[in-house]
């Protein structure tokens, strides 16, 4: 029945190395035997967990430099040998159901569990005291791809033991191995969190005075924070406060990992107050205000701050601490990644808040944004797109902001990208132009003077329906202004293009929605009426009117005045 008890004859006391190997062998056999115990299952599971922890520490001990004659070490190994032998006897009796009483067996198992826990602590204390030191690089074997959960769990427990009882080198190696497996296979994250103490040990390592241990722990914690279901475990273990201490005092790489972790944790607004309460906002603002800002650190720090602006009180604190001016300065950075992040932060903090939007404008935000858009400067299309969206979101609700924009030459920049930009930035520039001409009559006049209307006419023939629609709506809005109409009709090609596009619709309603209203506006000029009546496109307009297209009917009525009726090629009956 079950496994045979391994040979446990007592060796010579002086043979410490032999004793150590025997303890490891017995523990390995004992762990296997505990899986066969059907009684006191919970207690045996606790004992097995402690045995696995002790076993990992002993296997690591075999890779350390120490004197087996050291009385502390030999005494500990001898005591462990007695305990594991006793434990094996109790396991066998539980498997065979040969124990005398349940209460007595339960009491004995409690004693054994306490002894094993004491051995683990003593071994850990020896590493801490330097009695055991790592003799060479430790290579920890990890399960292969597709390993079963139990093998993965055993490997994680092994790493946990090394983190608990190992010297600095062993702790660093264990952290590195742990990081590698959780990055390679997310299943390890769940397995790791099923193992007691892993998260608490990682959190405690964030307080470590040893840079590499602190960095290694921050990297692992950041990976765990990427899983929504595990964020609550980290927060419950008290991870936020030490992460903020790392931001304040840690190494550059440690700060980067801590900031990335906090960015993930603060995607849940419930954690915002915890970050603020531990001084996180101040620490993050200090990072972003540094003279030598590096995108690898400022990026995630900015990401955390963006997550926090949704809390009104925290947002006000940021403004009071000078965040607006700080991020406007970053928007002028030579690093495009920093520019984009700072611009997106400014949009987030100003969203739905007119006072903050006014502060951004007053502190020079418009000038910084226009500079990014300026074709004279070397910026990527992506960066310019971010700046254009920010201008659209921040500036068009204020007449003052629109005037400042135009004074900085923004219309010339917009025109440049409508004419010369690649598809994505051209469409965005067109959208911004459409929004801009809806802000005021003065903006429409300025756009007319800047030459927007001929460009919009060209875009009425674009392949993209969205582009045609935005160009048509923008032009419809602009020709409502008398000065723009006069300028538009001076070029016969503009009217000819509109009539040609209307004719090319061939029964489809796509462009008519804005082409007919544009022509209606333009017929306030007698010369336009004459051109339409004399053109070969009048019959098409009449045909549309006869098919009950309302705008076509209105246009024909407007053309059917006493002065022009005799020129009509058909008779219109209303």
N, C-alpha and C positions, 0 to 999 in steps of 0.2 A: 504494500500500500504506500503510494507516494514515493518520495525520494529517500534513499538511505542516508542516515546521518554520516557526514564525512568523518574521516579519522581525526579525532581531536585530542590525541595523546599529548600530554604536556611535554614540550621541548625543554632543553636546557635554558634556564633563566637568562644566561648570558647571550643567547642567540636572538637578539632583538629583531634582526632582519627577518629571520624565520618566523618569529611570532607575528610580525606585521603581515607577511604574506598569508599566514594561516587565517588571520582575522579577515582579510579580504576574501579569501576563498569561502570561509564559512558564511560571511555576510551574503555573498553572491548566491550560495545555495539556499540560504535562509529566505532571501527575498523571493526566490522562486517558490519555496514551500509555502510562504504566507498566502499566495494566491489560491492555495488549495483549502485554506481554512474556511469553514462554513459557519462557524460560531464566532461571536464577538467581532463581526465583520468590520464595524467602524473602528474599533480599537486596533485591530490588526492593520487597517489601512493607515492609521496614524503611526504605528510602529514601522510599517514598511516605508513611509515617507522619510522618517528619521534615519532608518537604515540606509536608504539611498543617499541621503545627505552625508552620512558618516562615511559611506563607501567612497563617494566622490572625493572627500577630503583625504582619505587614506591612499587612494590611487594617486592623487596629486602629491601626497607625501613621498611616494616612491620616486618622484622626480625632483626631490629637494635634497639639499646638502645638510646632513645632520649626523650627529654621533649616536649610534644605536645604544651606546653604553651610557648616554646621558640619563641619569636617574629619573628625570621628569618624563622623558620620552618612553623609556623602558617600562616605567611604572604605569603610564597611560595605556600602552599597548597591552600589557598584562591584564589590566583591569578590563579593557575592552574584550579581550579573549574570554575572560570569565563571563562577562555579560552576554556576549553573543552565543556562547555555549548554553547558558541558562535559557536564553530566548529560544534557541533551537529546540531544546527539550520541551518547552511550553507549546511551541508551534506543533510539534509532533503529537503531543497529547490532545491538542485541539482538533487536529486532523483525524486522529483515531477515536476522538470522543472518549478518552480514557482518564479524564481529570475527575477529581473526587467531588468537587462542588463548584457551582457557577460563581458564587460570591467570592470564594477563595481564589479562583482562577482570574476573575476580573481584578481583584486586588493585586495579584502577582503581575498581571500585565501592566497595571498602572505603575508599579515599581520599576519594571523593565523599561517602560517608555521614558520615565524620569531619568534613569541611568544613561540611556542612549543619548538623550538630550544633553545631559551633563558632559558626556564624552565629546559631543560635537562642539560644545562651548569651550571646553578645555583645549581642544585641537585648534580652534579659532584663536584662542588667547596665545597659543604658542607661536602661531604665525605673526600675530600682532607684536609679540615681544621679540621677534627675530630669532627664536630658537630654531625655527625651520625657515630656511631660505631657498629660493628657487635656484637650482643648479644649472639649468639650461632651458632653452625655449620650450615651452610646453605646447604640444600639438594635441588638440582635443579632436577625437574622431566624431564626425557628425553622421547621422543616418543618411542614406542615399535618397534620391528622389522617389516619391511614392511610399516612403516609410510609414508604418502604422503609427497611430496616435500614441500608443504606449512607448514605442521607441523614441518618438519625438519628445515625449514627456520626460523620459529618463535622461535624455540628453540635456534638456533644459534644467532639470534638477542638478545634473552634474555641474553645469555652468553656474547655477545659483550657489552651490556649495563652494566652488572655487572663488566666487565673488565674496562669500561670507568669510571663509577661513584662509584664503590665499594671501600671499604677500602682494605688494603693489604690482609686480610684474604679472602675477597670476590673475589678479583682478582685471588688469588692462586687457590681457589676452581673452579672458572670459567675456568681457564686454564687447570686444571686437567680434568674437565668434557669435555672440548673441545678436549683435547688429546685423551680421551677414545673413543669418538664417531668417530673421524677421523681414529683411528687405527682399530676400530671394523667394520666400514662401510665406504668404500671409497666414497660412494655417498655424504657423508657429506663434503668431500673436495670441490666438485663442488658447493654444496649449500653454503658453507662458502665463497667461492670466489665470489659468486653472491651477497653477502651482502656487502654493502659499508663499508669501514673503517676497516674490520677485519684484512687484511694484514698490513695496516699502523699501527694499534694498536699493533699487534704482533711485528713488526719491532721496534716500539718505546719501547716496553718492553725489547728488547735486550739491551737497554741502562740503564735499571733499576739498581739502587744500591742495590735492594733487591734480594738476591741470588736465592730464590725459584721462584720468578717471572721471572727472567732472564732464569733460567733453564727450567721452564715450557714453556716459549715462544720458546726457542731453540728447544725443543722436538717437538712442533707442527709444526714449520717451517720445521724441518727436514722431517717430514711426507709429507708435501706438496711438498717438493723438489723431492720426489720420483716419481712424475708424470711429465713426459716430457712436457706436454702441459701447466703446471702451473709454470714451472721454470722461464719463461719469466716474469710472474707476480711478482714473488719474486724479481727478479733482477731489474725490473722496479721500484719496491717500495724501492730500495736502501738497500737490505738486506745484501749485501756482506761486506760492511764496518763495521757494528755493529757485524757481526759474527766474523770478525777478531779481533775486540776489545775483544770479549768474549774469543777468543783463547789466547789473551795476558793477560787478567786480570780476567777472570771468574773463577768459581769453577771448580773442576775436572769434575763433571757431565755436567756442562754447556759447558765446552771445548769439551767433547766427542760428545755432540749433535751438536755443531757448526761444528766440524770437519766432522762428518757424513753428515751434510747438504752441506758443501762445496765440499765434495767428489762427491755428486750427482750433484751439480750445475756445477762442472768443467768437467763432462763427455762431456759437450758441450765446445769445445775448445774456443769458442767466449768469455767465461767468464774468461779464464786464465789471460788475461791482467788485468782485473779488480781486481782479487785476488792479483796479483803482485803489482799493483799500490797502493793498500792500505796496503802494508807491509805484506801480507799474507805469502809469501815464507819465510821470516825471522822468522815469528812467528812459522810456521810449523817446520822449521829446529831446532828452539830452543826446541820445544816439543820433537823432536826425539833425541836430544842430551842430554836430561836430565839424571841425574844419576840414578834416580828411574823410569825408563821407564816402563809404564804399557801398556799392549797390547790393553786394551779397548780404550786408547787415541792415542797411537802411531800408532795403526792399521789404523784408518781412516785418521790420519794426513799423514801417508805414502801413503795412497790411493790418497789423494789430490796431493801430490808431484808427484806421478806417472802420474797422469792426466796432470800435467803441463809440464813434460819433453818434450812433443811434440813441445813446442815453443822453438826454438833454443836459443834465448836470455835468457830466463828463465833458461834453462838447463845450459848454461854457468855460469850464476850467482850462481846456486846451486853448481857447481863444484868449483868455486872460493871461496865459503863459506865453503868448506870442506865436502860436502855431501858424497863424495866417502868413505873417511876414516870413517865418522860417521856411514854409513850403513854397512861397513865391520865390525865395532865393534859390531853393532847389530846382525850381522850374527853369532857372537861368543856367543850370549846371551844364557842363560840356558832355556829361554822360546822358545819353538819350533814355536809358532805362530809368534813371533818377528823374528825368524830366517827366516821363509818362506817369510814374507813380505819384509824383508830387501834384501833377495836374489832376489826376483822378482823385487824390485826397481832397484837393480844394473843391472839386465838384461835390464830393460826398458831404463835406462839412457845411457847404453852403446850400445844400438841397433843401428846398422848402423854407428857407430862412432868409428873409429879405435883409435883415440887419447884417448878417454875416456876408451876404452877397455884396452889399454896399461896402463892407470893410475890405473885401477882396479887391474891389474896384479902386477904392481909395488908396490902398497900399501898393498899387502898381501892378495888379494882377493882369489887367488888359494888355499893358505894354509887354509883359513877359509872354503872354499867349500869342500876341501878334508877331513877336520876334521868332517864335517857334514856327509859325506858319510862313513867314517871309521866305520866298523862293531864293533870295540871295544867300541864305544860310544853308549849310549842308545838313539836312535832317531827312530821316527816312519817311516814307509815305505813312507808315504806321504812327510815328510820332506826330506828324502833322494832322492825321485823322483825329487823334486824341485831343489835340489842341483845338481843332475846329469844333468838335462836339462840346468841348468846354465853353468855347465862345458862344455857341448856340444856347447852352443851358444857363450860362451865367449873365449874359449881356443883353439879351433881347427883351427883357421885361422892364428895362429902364431906358428912357429917352437919353438921359445923360450918358449912359454906357454906350449906346449906339453912336452918339455924336463923338465920343472919345475914340471909338473904333474907327470911324471914318476919318477922323483927324490924323490917325496913325497910318493911313494908307491901306486900310483893310480891303476896301473895294477893289483896288488894283491887284491885291494878292488873290482875292476870290476870282476875279476875272482871269487871272493867269491860270489857275487850276481848272476852271471851266473850259478854257481853250486848250491847255497843254497837259493836264493831269492824266494819270492812268485811270482806268475805269472806276476803281473804288473811290479814289479821292475826287474825281470829277463828279460822281454822283453825290458825294457828301457835300462838295462845294455848291452844287446846284440846290441841294436841300437847304443849306444855310442861306443861300441867296433868296430862295422862296420864303423862308422864315423872316429874313431881313426886310424884304419889301412889304411885309405885313405889319411892320412895327410903326411906321408913320409915313405921312405923305412926303416929308422931307427926305426920308430914306429912299423912297421911290424916285424922287426927282434926281437925287444924287446918283442913283444906279442908272437912270436914263442918261445922265450927262457922262457917266463912265463907260457907256457903250454896251450895256448888258442886253438891250433888246435884240440887236441883230444876232447875237450869240444864242439867245433863247429861241429865236426863229429857227436857226439851224438845228437845234436840238429837238424841235418838233418832229423831225424826220428820223430820230434815233431809233435803233432796233428795240431798245428796252422800253416797255410800256411805262414803267415807273418814271424813267427819264422824260419821256414825252409828256406824261401827266404833270410832273413838277414844272417843266418848262412852260407848258400851256397855262397852268394856274398862276405862275409868277408873271407871265406876260399879260394875262387877263387883268391882274391887279395893277400892273404898271401903266397900262394904257387908259386906266380910269383917270389918270392925271393929265390935264390938258397939255401941259408942256411936253410930256412924253408922246402924246398922240401926234402933235405937230412934228416932233422930231422923227417919229416912226414913219409917217406918210411921205416924208421928203424923199425916201428911197423907194422907188416903184417896185424894186425887187421884193420888198417885205410883203406888200399886198399880194403880189403875184405868187409868192411862196404859200401864203395862207390859202388862197383860192385853189392852188394846185393840190395842196394837201387835203383840202376838203373834198375835192373831186376824186382823189385817189382812194377815198374811204370805201367806195364801191358798195354802198349799202351797209357797211359795218359802222357801229356807233362809236368806235374807239376815241378818235380825236375830236369828234363833233362837239363833245361836251364843253370844250374850251375854245375851239376854233370859231364857232358861231357867236358866242358872247364877245370874243375879241373883235370880230367884224362888226358886230352891233355897236360897240363902243367907237370904232373908227368911223362909222357912217355919220357921226356928228360933223365930220368934215365933208363938204360938198365934193371935193376932188376925189374922195374915196368912193362915194356913191357913183360918180361918173365912171371911175375905173371899173367898178364891179359890173355896172350896167353894160359897159362897152366890152367887157371881157367875154370870153367864150364859156365862162363858168356859171353864168346866170341861170341857165336852164337846169343845171344840177341843183341849185338852191331852190328853184321853184318845184322841182321834183320832190325834194325833201319836204317842202312845205305841204305838198299834196299828200304825203304819207304821214301827215299829222305829227311831224317833228316840231315841237313848240317854238324853239329858238329860230328855226328856219321860217316859220310862219311870221314871227315878229320881224325878222330881217326883211322879208318880202314886203310886208306892210310898210316898213320904213322906207324902202326903196320906191314904193308905189305912191309917192306924193304927186301932186299935179305937175310939178316940174319935170319928173322923171317917168311918169306913166306912159307917155307916148314912146319912150325909148325901150320899154320892156318888150321882150320878144314874145311873151305870152300874156294872157289875161288871167289875173288872179281874182278868184271869187272867195270871199271870206265866208 
